[in-house]
Amino acid sequence: MLKMNANKPYLIDAIVGNGSMLAAFGRSGTLYRLWWPHIDFPQHADAARFGIRFGNRTEWLDDANNDWSSEADYVARTNILQIKSQSTQSPIRISSRYFAVPNRDLLVMEHTLTNSGSSPIDFEWLLFSSFHIRESQLYNTTLFEPSEDALLHYRSGTFFALSSANVCTKFQAGHAWEAAHTGELNGNVIDMQPDGALAWSFQALQPGQSVTVPVYVAVGSDRPSVWKTLQEAKSQPSEAWVQLTTEYWHQYLAEAAPCPTDLPGVKQLYERSLLMFKLMSDEQTGSIVAAPEFDETFSRCGGYAYCWGRDAAFITTALDQAGLYGLSDRFYDWALTAQDPDGSWQQRHYHDGSLAPSWGLQIDEGASIIWGMWQHYQTKQDLAFAQRVWPAVAKGTNFLLSYLDEETGLPLPSNDLWEEREAEHTYSAAAVFGAFRAAASFAELLGEQSNRDAWQTAADRIASSIENLCWNEDKGSFYRGLKLTATQSQYEEAIAAGKGAYATAGLKQYTRYVLEHDPIVDISLLGISVPFGAVAADHPYMQQTADTIEQLLTSPNVGGIKRYEDDNYIGGNPWILTTLWLAHYRIQTGRYDDAKKLLQWAIDHQTETGLLPEQIDQHTGETAWVVPLTWSHAMFVLAVTMLEEHGQWS
């Protein structure tokens, strides 16, 4: 039997949402996370599990110890999750649909149970629900409201009501897990506990007959609003909510640019990516999160349900290529609220623009936002947008100007895009180059000539410094960076090996140890050319760098490209976005067949439900980590549209 407080899984199999609600499910239909009224914070669900009881035996669909198996995917061209579950030892087949209703605080979990046997059958359908509202196990209350035939979970101005169009036969508020498993729900009406259970009994379901049990989860900030939403949910058949939701997502795709090819694998993943972008965009604020959170305690990483300016710049560029300009508009309006008074943007932010947990300044974050603003302008040609963002562009670019190393012409040391080391990173320098070029273009558009000249001069020096100071002839690749912060032992090893290193005064009484060069080959070095253009894609240095990357970073067992040579994050696996980054470069240099092979690798490694993860296990080829990663989907859409620009789908 499953334990009630079993740990949440790292891997998410599917998500549904509507911009203000985001729900994460396992492949058997267990609800593991539910965010509301924003898609990043707070998260409220402990778990909602479904089970079926025959006589004196309860079988939970997510229990790996029983005979139930499930297949999950999305209904085509929608964000409606569908799951089919069956057991070789049970005559009941279960077909489920999970979705968030557009423009309502309503989640639907609909189950159709069919008797595929040869004789009538009696059974109970069970729901166990537990909510740690506002991410707390404290001060939660659960009650059964007879007038609504509903369980109500609440705490601190947040209410979740669970009920069905079918009238339940049993209930229990509080301490309900063991009772649900034994089928002995005791009818307790209220308890200051986070959990409860409902049961629906069915007698003599005939062979071939079906019964549908839609479970509605209504959300609100008080009881009147949550009861109103629940009553509306029950006012019409669940099929009507399915139809409304289907039409919403079809209309969303109809307003986007169609996939430039009808190749099934490409088209399906292209459309799934567009649908995913909408789920990852907060309806109220316009922020875009990197991924649904799955490691809330930071046990193996620093969390993902935040808005990174760098990720978002790639994502909005993909949105623009797909014709989804409104989502990009809203993101850049949000970005104005997240800028610090000195003009910088920090590593990552919450949906409201406030600073999220972070490791300090990454200079490429703000630079990417400025670069992305110009990409958006170029696509849409909206002068009002340029005028609206200009004050932030000017302030942000002047901050970048103040952050340059007079000695090298590169940005001063900050954290790299992987958030693991401090140096004057070559990729970060290229991003700042892209920001200076973008800001100079804004300045020319708006008649700010003096700013244009200063920013263009800074961009030119960065490009020159990258080419002249950052080339590593020994490895046939650009250095990953200069002036790499090191430990004392790393410094001493470098000195002993005759490599360039020095010690300098740090903060207070501390010493900063510095390696003159970081020679590790890193996929981000492609960013020098694609997308930022600090060095031309056909420059011999770039061509050698790309070839070195492919040689050293290709995963030998399963293919794909890992981040860098000595990567050990989650084992050092190949990533989807890194593989597609090389595809982008190959497209730019006319090696289209090579690019298409890399694109196909990404298609081949999508999840069962058609989502792109962050990583692929280097030994098994299975999904290894975050699902879905919005940046992965963005790189896929960009690869598809870049191939179209080069006439490769005709």
WOSULHU-V147755 format. One record per backbone hydrogen bond with DSSP energy under -0.5 kcal/mol. NH is the residue of the N-H (numbers start at 0). CO is the residue of the C=O. E is the energy in kcal/mol with one decimal. If there is no record, write none. Layout:
# WOSULHU-V147755
NH,CO,E + NH,CO,E
This chain:
# WOSULHU-V147755
5,2,-1.4 + 12,24,-1.6 + 13,24,-1.5 + 15,22,-2.1 + 17,20,-1.9 + 18,20,-0.7 + 21,34,-1.8 + 22,15,-3.1 + 23,32,-2.4 + 24,13,-2.9 + 25,29,-2.0 + 28,25,-1.9 + 30,47,-2.2 + 31,23,-2.4 + 31,29,-0.7 + 32,23,-1.4 + 34,21,-3.2 + 35,41,-1.6 + 36,19,-0.6 + 43,33,-2.6 + 45,129,-2.5 + 46,129,-2.0 + 47,30,-1.7 + 48,127,-2.8 + 50,125,-1.9 + 51,58,-2.5 + 52,123,-2.5 + 53,56,-2.5 + 54,52,-0.6 + 56,53,-2.0 + 58,51,-2.9 + 59,57,-0.5 + 60,49,-2.2 + 62,59,-1.8 + 63,61,-0.7 + 65,62,-1.7 + 68,85,-2.5 + 70,83,-2.2 + 72,81,-2.2 + 74,79,-3.0 + 77,74,-1.6 + 80,78,-0.6 + 80,97,-2.5 + 81,72,-3.3 + 82,95,-2.1 + 83,70,-2.5 + 84,82,-0.5 + 84,93,-2.9 + 85,68,-2.1 + 87,66,-0.6 + 89,86,-1.2 + 92,90,-0.5 + 92,113,-2.6 + 93,84,-2.6 + 94,111,-2.5 + 95,82,-3.1 + 96,109,-2.5 + 97,80,-2.5 + 98,107,-2.1 + 100,105,-2.4 + 103,100,-1.4 + 105,103,-1.7 + 106,216,-2.4 + 107,98,-3.2 + 108,214,-2.8 + 109,96,-3.1 + 110,212,-1.5 + 111,94,-2.8 + 112,110,-0.6 + 112,210,-3.0 + 113,92,-2.8 + 113,111,-0.5 + 114,208,-2.5 + 115,90,-3.4 + 115,113,-0.9 + 120,204,-1.3 + 122,201,-2.2 + 123,52,-1.9 + 124,199,-2.8 + 125,50,-3.0 + 126,197,-2.5 + 127,48,-2.6 + 128,195,-2.6 + 129,46,-2.6 + 130,193,-2.4 + 131,43,-1.7 + 132,130,-0.9 + 134,42,-1.4 + 134,131,-1.3 + 135,132,-0.7 + 140,153,-2.2 + 141,190,-2.8 + 142,151,-2.1 + 143,188,-3.0 + 144,142,-0.5 + 144,149,-3.0 + 145,143,-0.7 + 147,144,-1.0 + 148,144,-1.0 + 149,144,-1.7 + 150,161,-2.4 + 151,142,-3.1 + 152,159,-3.1 + 153,140,-2.5 + 154,157,-1.9 + 157,154,-1.3 + 158,219,-2.7 + 159,152,-2.9 + 160,217,-2.6 + 161,150,-2.8 + 162,215,-1.7 + 164,213,-0.8 + 168,198,-2.9 + 169,198,-1.5 + 171,196,-1.7 + 172,187,-1.5 + 173,171,-0.6 + 173,194,-2.6 + 179,175,-2.7 + 180,176,-2.2 + 181,177,-2.1 + 182,178,-0.9 + 183,178,-2.1 + 186,170,-2.2 + 190,141,-2.3 + 192,190,-2.0 + 195,128,-2.3 + 196,171,-2.3 + 197,126,-2.3 + 198,169,-1.9 + 199,124,-2.3 + 201,122,-2.7 + 204,120,-2.6 + 205,203,-0.5 + 207,114,-3.4 + 208,205,-2.2 + 210,112,-2.1 + 212,110,-3.5 + 213,211,-0.5 + 214,108,-2.6 + 214,212,-0.6 + 215,162,-3.4 + 215,213,-0.6 + 216,106,-3.0 + 217,160,-2.6 + 217,215,-0.6 + 218,104,-2.2 + 219,158,-1.8 + 225,221,-1.8 + 226,222,-2.7 + 227,223,-2.1 + 228,224,-2.1 + 229,225,-2.1 + 230,226,-2.7 + 231,227,-2.1 + 232,228,-2.3 + 233,229,-2.0 + 234,230,-0.7 + 234,231,-0.9 + 235,232,-0.8 + 239,236,-1.4 + 240,236,-0.9 + 241,237,-2.0 + 242,238,-2.3 + 243,239,-2.5 + 244,240,-2.3 + 245,241,-2.6 + 246,242,-2.6 + 247,243,-1.9 + 248,244,-2.1 + 249,245,-2.3 + 250,246,-2.3 + 251,247,-2.1 + 252,248,-2.1 + 253,249,-2.1 + 254,250,-1.5 + 255,252,-1.2 + 256,321,-3.5 + 266,262,-3.0 + 267,263,-2.6 + 268,264,-1.4 + 269,265,-2.4 + 270,266,-2.5 + 271,267,-2.3 + 272,268,-2.1 + 273,269,-2.0 + 274,270,-2.4 + 275,271,-2.2 + 276,272,-2.2 + 277,273,-1.3 + 278,274,-1.3 + 279,275,-1.8 + 280,277,-1.2 + 281,279,-0.5 + 281,286,-2.9 + 282,18,-3.0 + 285,281,-2.1 + 288,279,-2.3 + 289,303,-0.7 + 289,305,-2.2 + 290,303,-0.9 + 297,294,-2.0 + 305,303,-2.2 + 306,348,-2.8 + 307,305,-0.7 + 308,346,-0.5 + 311,307,-2.4 + 312,308,-1.8 + 313,309,-1.6 + 314,310,-2.6 + 315,311,-3.4 + 316,312,-1.6 + 317,313,-1.9 + 318,314,-2.7 + 319,315,-2.7 + 320,316,-2.0 + 321,317,-1.7 + 322,319,-1.6 + 323,318,-2.9 + 324,322,-1.1 + 326,323,-0.7 + 327,323,-1.1 + 328,324,-2.9 + 329,325,-2.3 + 330,326,-1.9 + 331,327,-2.5 + 332,328,-1.9 + 333,329,-2.0 + 334,330,-2.6 + 335,331,-1.2 + 336,332,-0.7 + 336,333,-1.4 + 337,333,-0.8 + 337,334,-0.7 + 338,334,-0.7 + 339,343,-3.1 + 342,339,-2.2 + 348,306,-1.8 + 349,353,-2.6 + 352,349,-2.0 + 355,347,-1.9 + 362,360,-0.5 + 364,361,-2.0 + 365,344,-0.6 + 365,361,-0.7 + 366,362,-1.4 + 367,363,-2.4 + 368,364,-1.7 + 369,365,-2.0 + 370,366,-2.5 + 371,367,-3.1 + 372,368,-2.3 + 373,369,-1.6 + 374,370,-1.9 + 375,371,-2.5 + 376,372,-2.3 + 377,373,-2.8 + 378,374,-1.7 + 379,375,-2.4 + 380,376,-3.8 + 382,380,-0.8 + 385,381,-1.7 + 386,382,-2.4 + 387,383,-2.0 + 388,384,-2.3 + 389,385,-1.2 + 390,386,-0.5 + 392,388,-2.5 + 393,389,-3.0 + 394,390,-2.3 + 395,391,-2.8 + 396,392,-2.7 + 397,393,-2.2 + 398,394,-1.7 + 399,395,-1.9 + 400,396,-2.2 + 401,397,-1.7 + 402,398,-0.6 + 402,399,-1.0 + 403,400,-0.9 + 404,409,-3.3 + 405,403,-0.6 + 408,404,-3.1 + 411,402,-3.0 + 413,422,-2.0 + 414,360,-2.2 + 415,420,-1.7 + 418,415,-1.7 + 422,413,-1.9 + 423,481,-3.2 + 424,422,-1.3 + 425,479,-2.7 + 426,479,-0.6 + 428,424,-2.4 + 429,425,-2.1 + 430,426,-2.3 + 431,427,-2.3 + 432,428,-2.6 + 433,429,-2.5 + 434,430,-2.0 + 435,431,-2.7 + 436,432,-2.6 + 437,433,-2.3 + 438,434,-3.2 + 439,435,-2.5 + 440,436,-1.8 + 441,437,-2.3 + 442,438,-2.8 + 443,439,-2.3 + 444,440,-2.3 + 445,441,-2.1 + 446,443,-0.9 + 447,442,-3.5 + 448,446,-0.9 + 451,447,-2.1 + 452,448,-2.4 + 453,449,-1.9 + 454,450,-2.5 + 455,451,-2.5 + 456,452,-2.1 + 457,453,-1.8 + 458,454,-2.2 + 459,455,-2.6 + 460,456,-2.0 + 461,457,-2.1 + 462,458,-2.4 + 463,459,-2.2 + 464,460,-2.7 + 465,461,-2.7 + 466,462,-2.0 + 467,463,-2.5 + 468,464,-3.1 + 469,464,-0.8 + 469,465,-1.1 + 471,476,-2.0 + 472,470,-0.7 + 474,471,-0.7 + 475,471,-1.2 + 476,471,-1.7 + 478,469,-3.9 + 479,517,-2.5 + 480,517,-1.0 + 481,423,-2.0 + 482,515,-1.4 + 483,514,-2.4 + 484,421,-2.9 + 485,512,-3.0 + 490,486,-2.3 + 491,487,-2.6 + 492,488,-2.4 + 493,489,-2.2 + 494,490,-2.4 + 495,491,-2.3 + 496,492,-1.7 + 497,494,-1.4 + 498,493,-2.9 + 501,513,-2.5 + 503,511,-2.7 + 505,509,-3.0 + 509,506,-2.7 + 511,503,-3.3 + 512,485,-0.7 + 512,510,-0.6 + 513,501,-2.9 + 514,483,-2.8 + 515,499,-2.3 + 517,480,-2.6 + 518,516,-0.6 + 522,562,-3.1 + 524,521,-1.9 + 525,522,-2.2 + 526,523,-1.9 + 527,524,-1.4 + 528,525,-1.6 + 529,525,-3.0 + 530,528,-0.5 + 531,526,-1.4 + 532,528,-1.0 + 533,527,-2.5 + 534,527,-1.1 + 538,535,-1.7 + 542,538,-2.5 + 543,539,-2.6 + 544,540,-2.3 + 545,541,-2.7 + 546,542,-2.1 + 547,543,-2.6 + 548,544,-2.6 + 549,545,-2.4 + 550,546,-2.2 + 551,547,-2.8 + 552,548,-2.6 + 553,549,-0.9 + 554,559,-2.8 + 558,554,-1.8 + 560,574,-0.6 + 561,552,-2.4 + 562,572,-0.5 + 564,520,-1.5 + 566,563,-1.4 + 570,567,-1.8 + 571,568,-1.8 + 572,568,-0.7 + 573,615,-0.7 + 574,560,-2.4 + 575,613,-1.8 + 578,574,-1.4 + 579,575,-2.3 + 580,576,-1.7 + 581,577,-1.7 + 582,578,-1.5 + 583,579,-2.4 + 584,580,-1.9 + 585,581,-2.6 + 586,582,-2.3 + 587,583,-2.1 + 588,584,-1.4 + 589,586,-1.6 + 590,585,-2.6 + 591,589,-1.4 + 594,590,-1.9 + 595,591,-2.6 + 596,592,-1.8 + 597,593,-1.7 + 598,594,-2.4 + 599,595,-2.4 + 600,596,-1.7 + 601,597,-1.6 + 602,598,-2.0 + 603,599,-2.8 + 604,600,-0.8 + 604,601,-0.7 + 605,602,-1.3 + 606,610,-2.9 + 609,606,-2.0 + 612,610,-0.6 + 613,625,-1.8 + 615,573,-2.5 + 616,621,-3.6 + 620,616,-2.2 + 623,614,-1.9 + 624,614,-0.7 + 628,611,-2.4 + 629,289,-2.6 + 629,627,-0.6 + 632,628,-1.6 + 633,629,-2.2 + 634,630,-2.5 + 635,631,-1.7 + 636,632,-2.3 + 637,633,-2.6 + 638,634,-2.0 + 639,635,-2.4 + 640,636,-2.5 + 641,637,-2.4 + 642,638,-2.1 + 643,639,-1.5 + 644,640,-2.3 + 645,641,-1.5 + 646,643,-2.0 + 647,642,-3.1
